[in-house]
Amino acid sequence: MRKRLLLGLAFALVVAAAFVLPATAAAPRVWLASESPLAVRGTGFHAHARVTITVAKAKQSLRMTSTSGVAGGFVARFDRRLPKRCGTVVITAVDGRGSRAVWRMVANDCGGIRVPGK
């Protein structure tokens, strides 16, 4: 009898947790949506959280804050452009509750093709 009661209680807790916890507790993600004009998108952050977005390339950093929506997504549009110089792009987004996402685009085509002997 006692075993059934404990099993029933455990089952009830699992069912209750399924309703309380969000259905899609996805990890935060951030990415470059557009280079011109510069736009960054993010998903999976806390709802209505203030998100600080930093875009860095070739020793230059651009920073702004945005507020995530009900579903935890945001779009940040910058007035400035990224430098044209060759370099890796790193985007970091952090919300006020500690959710963090990083995106990198590694520059691997700097300088063109070098032909030996010429």
Secondary structure, DSSP 4 states (H G I P E B T S, - for coil): -HHHHHHHHHHHHHHHHHHHS-S--PPPEEEEEEETTEEEEEESPPTT-EEEEEEEETTEEEEEEEE--TTS-EEEE-SSPPPSSS--EEEEEEETTS-EEEEEE----TT----TT-
